[in-house]
Amino acid sequence: MNDKTRYEILKHREMMKGYSPADAGLEPTDQEQKLPFPAPVKEGKGSSVLELPLDFEDIVQEKNLFELIQERESCRTYKDENLTQKELSFLLWATQGIRHFAGKMKQVTLRNVPSAGSRHAMETYLFIHQIEGIPAGIYHYLPSGHSLELWEDRPDYTEELTEALAGQKFAGTAPVTFVWSVIPYRTEWRYGMKAHRYMLMDAGHVCENLYLACEAIGCGTCAVGAYNQDLLDDLLGFPGGPSGEMDDEFAIYVAPVGRK
């Protein structure tokens, strides 16, 4: 290992440790400076919104928590079958569903997954290929109304998505592929330099809930971290290149879903 590689590796280790203003000589966080808090959810584009059902209890198999954990595994092969809107709705509710807003100005969301300081920096995008009643295309989940909006009318995305996911065809052609993005400032506002390790932890919370929720309805998933950042961000319409603004958003995690 040469010196440059070692330096970069150690720098990334320090990012995982996090820093505080006291030991790094940094200014107080934006929350401590009483700067305005970032919006807890991303506003939709306002067109082609589909409300999702919340009566999905009948699709959940009668398995206890022990069985769900014991049977959880990564699945890369899916049946050539449509998923139902109820099944998709349940997976979205389990991974990013909002229970309620909190705070005097509704600046915090309490959801079905934990997040450091309830900051919930992640957004959910869906590459839909085989969902009953939903045309193929790229969608954005609106958790405050438990609904989907058409993000981009692109039904023929599979080749581009497969390329963006390092050639992993099973992920690019699944009935639905979850792509989680992160809006870092939601967490940076409160935690400053410590925010980035917390966001990585939060990504793990979300994806593990997807694994367990999939097991509960007879589906499978596989966490994917191998992707081309620029290609995937471009597919979702996010600005490329280095971060530069408080409202930066970029893809951080991927998970295809299908029936086992």
C-alpha positions in Angstrom: 0.0 0.0 0.0 1.5 3.3 -1.0 1.4 6.4 1.1 -1.4 8.1 -0.9 -3.7 5.1 -0.6 -3.0 4.7 3.1 -3.7 8.4 3.7 -7.0 8.2 1.9 -8.0 5.0 3.8 -7.2 6.5 7.1 -9.0 9.7 6.3 -12.2 7.7 5.6 -11.7 5.9 8.9 -11.7 9.2 10.7 -14.9 10.1 8.9 -16.5 7.1 10.5 -15.4 8.2 13.9 -16.9 11.6 13.5 -15.8 14.9 15.2 -17.2 17.4 17.5 -16.5 21.2 17.6 -14.6 20.8 20.9 -12.0 18.4 19.6 -11.8 19.6 16.0 -11.9 23.3 16.4 -15.1 23.7 14.3 -17.9 26.2 14.7 -21.1 25.1 16.4 -23.6 23.2 14.3 -26.3 25.1 12.4 -28.9 23.9 15.0 -26.7 25.3 17.8 -26.5 28.6 15.9 -30.3 28.6 15.7 -30.3 28.6 11.9 -33.5 27.6 10.1 -34.1 23.8 10.1 -34.2 22.0 6.7 -37.5 20.6 5.5 -38.1 17.1 6.9 -39.5 15.8 3.6 -38.9 16.7 0.0 -41.7 18.4 -1.8 -43.1 16.6 -4.8 -43.3 17.8 -8.3 -47.1 17.9 -8.0 -48.1 15.8 -10.9 -49.3 12.2 -11.5 -49.7 11.4 -7.8 -50.9 7.9 -6.9 -52.2 7.3 -3.3 -51.2 3.9 -1.9 -53.4 1.6 0.1 -52.8 1.3 3.9 -55.0 -1.9 4.4 -52.2 -4.3 3.7 -52.4 -6.5 6.9 -54.0 -9.3 4.9 -50.9 -9.8 2.7 -48.5 -10.2 5.6 -47.7 -13.9 6.3 -48.1 -15.2 9.8 -44.5 -15.5 10.8 -42.9 -14.4 14.0 -39.9 -12.2 14.3 -37.6 -15.2 14.9 -38.7 -16.8 11.6 -38.3 -13.6 9.7 -34.8 -13.1 10.9 -33.9 -16.7 10.5 -35.1 -16.8 6.9 -33.7 -13.4 5.9 -31.2 -13.7 3.0 -30.1 -11.9 -0.1 -32.1 -12.9 -3.1 -30.9 -12.2 -6.7 -33.4 -14.3 -8.7 -37.1 -13.2 -8.9 -40.1 -14.8 -10.5 -41.5 -13.2 -13.7 -44.5 -11.9 -11.8 -46.1 -8.6 -11.0 -46.1 -7.4 -7.4 -49.4 -5.8 -6.2 -49.8 -2.2 -5.1 -50.5 -3.5 -1.6 -47.2 -5.3 -1.5 -45.3 -2.2 -2.7 -47.3 -0.1 -0.3 -46.3 -2.3 2.6 -42.6 -2.2 1.7 -42.6 1.6 1.5 -44.5 1.9 4.8 -42.0 -0.5 6.5 -38.9 1.4 5.2 -39.8 5.1 5.3 -43.4 5.4 6.4 -44.2 8.4 8.6 -46.1 7.7 11.8 -46.5 11.4 12.6 -44.8 14.8 12.6 -43.4 16.3 15.8 -42.3 19.6 17.0 -44.0 23.0 17.2 -43.4 23.6 13.5 -43.6 20.0 12.4 -39.9 19.9 11.7 -39.4 16.3 12.7 -40.8 13.1 11.3 -41.2 9.9 13.4 -41.0 6.9 11.1 -41.0 3.1 11.1 -37.2 3.1 11.0 -34.9 4.8 13.5 -32.7 7.8 12.5 -30.2 9.8 14.4 -32.1 12.7 16.0 -35.1 11.8 13.8 -33.4 13.6 11.0 -34.3 11.0 8.3 -32.1 12.3 5.5 -33.1 9.7 3.0 -35.6 9.9 0.1 -37.0 6.8 -1.8 -37.1 6.4 -5.5 -38.5 3.5 -7.3 -37.7 2.0 -10.7 -40.9 0.3 -11.4 -41.1 -2.5 -14.0 -43.8 -4.9 -12.8 -46.3 -3.5 -10.3 -50.0 -4.1 -11.0 -51.8 -1.0 -12.1 -48.7 1.2 -12.2 -47.0 2.0 -15.5 -43.3 1.3 -15.8 -41.2 4.3 -15.0 -39.2 6.1 -12.3 -41.2 7.2 -9.2 -40.6 9.2 -6.0 -42.2 8.2 -2.7 -44.0 11.0 -0.8 -44.1 9.7 2.8 -46.2 12.5 4.2 -49.2 11.3 2.1 -48.1 7.7 1.6 -48.2 8.2 -2.1 -46.1 7.9 -5.3 -45.4 10.6 -7.8 -44.1 10.0 -11.3 -40.6 11.3 -11.2 -39.7 10.6 -14.8 -41.8 9.0 -17.6 -39.1 6.6 -18.6 -40.5 3.0 -19.0 -37.4 1.8 -20.9 -34.9 2.5 -18.1 -33.6 -1.1 -17.6 -30.5 -0.9 -19.8 -29.4 2.4 -18.3 -30.1 1.2 -14.7 -28.2 -2.0 -15.3 -25.2 -0.1 -16.5 -25.4 2.3 -13.5 -25.5 -0.7 -11.2 -22.2 -2.1 -12.5 -23.9 -4.4 -15.0 -26.0 -6.3 -12.4 -28.9 -7.2 -14.6 -31.0 -8.8 -11.8 -31.0 -5.4 -10.1 -31.7 -3.4 -13.2 -34.6 -5.5 -14.4 -36.3 -6.5 -11.1 -40.1 -5.9 -10.7 -39.1 -2.9 -8.6 -35.8 -1.5 -7.6 -35.5 0.8 -4.6 -32.9 3.6 -4.8 -32.4 5.6 -1.7 -30.9 9.0 -1.9 -29.6 11.2 0.9 -30.1 14.9 1.5 -27.1 15.4 3.8 -28.0 18.8 5.2 -31.0 17.4 7.1 -28.5 15.6 9.4 -25.6 18.0 9.1 -27.8 20.8 10.4 -27.9 19.1 13.7 -24.7 17.0 13.9 -22.2 18.8 11.8 -19.1 16.6 11.1 -20.7 13.7 12.9 -23.6 13.6 10.6 -22.0 11.4 7.9 -21.5 8.3 10.0 -25.0 8.6 11.3 -26.4 8.8 7.8 -24.6 5.6 6.9 -26.1 3.9 10.0 -29.5 5.1 9.0 -29.1 3.6 5.5 -28.5 0.2 7.2 -31.7 0.6 9.3 -33.8 1.3 6.2 -32.4 -1.6 4.1 -32.7 -4.1 7.0 -36.4 -3.2 7.4 -36.8 -3.9 3.6 -35.3 -7.4 4.0 -37.6 -8.3 6.9 -40.7 -6.7 5.2 -39.9 -8.7 2.0 -39.7 -11.9 4.0 -43.1 -11.2 5.5 -44.8 -11.1 2.1 -42.9 -13.8 0.3 -40.6 -11.5 -1.6 -36.8 -11.2 -1.7 -34.3 -8.4 -2.0 -30.6 -7.9 -2.2 -28.7 -4.8 -0.9 -26.6 -3.3 -3.6 -23.7 -0.9 -3.0 -21.9 -1.4 -6.3 -23.0 1.4 -8.6 -21.6 4.2 -10.7 -22.4 7.4 -8.7 -22.5 9.7 -11.7 -24.7 7.4 -13.9 -27.2 6.6 -11.1 -27.5 10.3 -10.1 -27.9 11.3 -13.7 -30.8 8.8 -14.1 -32.5 10.5 -11.1 -31.8 14.0 -12.3 -29.4 14.9 -9.5 -26.6 17.3 -10.2 -23.3 15.5 -10.9 -19.8 16.3 -9.6 -18.6 17.4 -6.2 -21.1 18.5 -3.5 -21.5 22.2 -3.2 -24.9 23.2 -1.9 -27.0 22.6 1.2 -29.7 21.0 -0.8 -27.4 18.5 -2.5 -29.0 15.1 -3.1 -27.3 11.9 -4.3 -28.0 8.2 -4.4 -26.6 6.2 -1.5 -28.0 2.6 -1.6 -30.0 0.3 -3.9 -32.1 -2.8 -3.4 -34.1 -4.7 -6.1 -37.3 -6.5 -5.0 -39.2 -9.4 -6.5 -41.2 -12.5 -5.6 -39.1 -15.5 -4.6 
